[in-house]
Amino acid sequence: MYSDPISDYLTRVRNAIMARKRVVEIPASNIKKEITKILLEKGYILNYKEEKKDVQGSIKIALKYHPVTKISAIKKLERASSPGLRKYSGAKELPRVLNGLGVSIVSTSKGLMTDKEARTQNIGGEVLCYIY
């Protein structure tokens, strides 16, 4: 039993990238599905598939690598807010990752979205993680 499912998600993806795996399987939850959708929209992963084997189900994520150099599209996954220390930001103070080249995922009152989407909608929230 782990206390932080989002950290577990990020760690599983990070470990799969370091091991040069093509596919990583993660226990499913609604927030993990939303994070995976954002990763797909922003081009960090190739595809994903939701499987319903048991009550919880799982998400299979196809990781994206450069065809020649075999370097992953995801350089770094970093958890910003943790259960012990939550990190909240208003719409004006949302962090910019690599001066706008990366993405931070924000949990808002209107669901999960990137920092750019939250700025355009002028809403803040809990900054979950940084991806670049």
C-alpha positions in Angstrom: 0.0 0.0 0.0 1.4 3.3 -1.0 0.3 6.7 0.3 0.9 8.8 -2.9 -0.5 7.2 -6.1 0.7 10.1 -8.3 4.3 9.7 -7.1 4.0 6.0 -7.7 2.7 6.7 -11.3 5.6 9.1 -12.0 8.1 6.6 -10.6 6.8 3.7 -12.6 7.1 5.8 -15.8 10.6 7.1 -14.9 11.8 3.5 -14.1 10.4 2.2 -17.4 12.2 5.0 -19.3 15.5 4.2 -17.6 15.1 0.5 -18.4 14.2 1.4 -22.1 10.8 -0.4 -21.8 8.3 0.2 -24.7 5.2 -0.3 -22.5 4.6 0.3 -18.8 1.5 -0.9 -16.9 0.1 1.2 -14.1 -2.9 0.6 -11.8 -5.7 2.8 -12.9 -7.5 5.7 -11.2 -9.3 8.7 -12.6 -6.5 11.2 -11.9 -3.9 8.9 -13.5 -6.1 8.6 -16.6 -6.3 12.4 -16.8 -2.5 12.7 -16.4 -2.0 10.1 -19.1 -4.4 12.0 -21.5 -2.4 15.2 -21.0 0.9 13.3 -21.7 -0.6 12.0 -24.9 -2.0 15.5 -26.0 1.4 17.1 -25.4 3.3 14.4 -27.3 5.3 12.8 -24.5 3.9 9.3 -25.0 2.8 7.4 -28.1 -0.5 6.0 -26.9 -2.3 4.4 -24.0 -4.9 1.8 -23.4 -7.2 1.2 -20.4 -7.7 -2.4 -19.4 -10.4 -3.7 -17.0 -9.1 -6.9 -15.6 -10.3 -6.6 -12.1 -12.1 -4.0 -10.0 -9.4 -1.3 -10.4 -8.1 -2.0 -13.9 -4.9 -0.8 -15.4 -3.4 1.7 -17.9 -0.9 0.5 -20.4 1.3 3.4 -21.7 3.4 3.1 -24.8 6.4 5.3 -24.2 7.9 7.5 -27.0 11.6 7.3 -28.0 13.6 8.9 -30.8 13.9 6.3 -33.6 17.7 6.7 -34.1 19.2 7.9 -30.8 16.6 6.0 -28.6 16.3 9.0 -26.3 13.0 9.3 -24.5 10.6 12.2 -25.3 10.3 12.6 -21.5 13.5 14.0 -20.1 12.3 14.5 -16.5 9.2 13.8 -14.4 9.2 15.7 -11.1 6.6 15.7 -8.4 5.8 19.3 -7.3 3.1 18.8 -4.6 3.2 15.9 -2.2 0.8 14.7 0.5 3.1 16.2 3.2 3.6 19.6 1.5 0.9 20.7 -0.9 1.8 23.4 -3.5 -0.9 25.7 -4.5 -0.6 28.6 -7.0 -2.9 31.3 -8.2 -3.4 31.9 -12.0 -0.8 34.6 -12.0 1.8 32.6 -10.1 1.6 29.3 -11.9 5.2 28.1 -12.6 6.6 28.0 -16.1 8.6 24.9 -16.8 11.8 25.5 -18.9 10.4 29.0 -19.7 7.4 27.5 -21.4 9.0 24.5 -23.1 7.9 22.0 -20.5 4.5 21.4 -18.9 3.2 21.5 -15.3 0.0 19.7 -14.6 -2.4 21.6 -12.3 -5.4 20.2 -10.5 -8.1 22.9 -10.7 -11.7 23.2 -9.8 -12.4 22.4 -13.5 -10.3 19.3 -13.6 -6.7 18.5 -14.5 -5.1 20.8 -17.1 -1.7 22.2 -18.1 -0.3 25.4 -16.7 -0.9 27.2 -20.0 -4.6 26.2 -20.1 -5.1 27.3 -16.5 -3.5 30.7 -17.2 -5.8 31.2 -20.2 -8.9 30.3 -18.1 -7.5 32.4 -15.2 -7.8 29.7 -12.6 -5.2 28.4 -10.1 -4.9 25.2 -8.2 -2.6 22.5 -6.9 0.6 22.0 -9.0 0.9 18.3 -9.2 4.0 17.7 -11.3 6.5 19.1 -13.9 7.3 17.3 -17.2 9.9 18.1 -19.8 
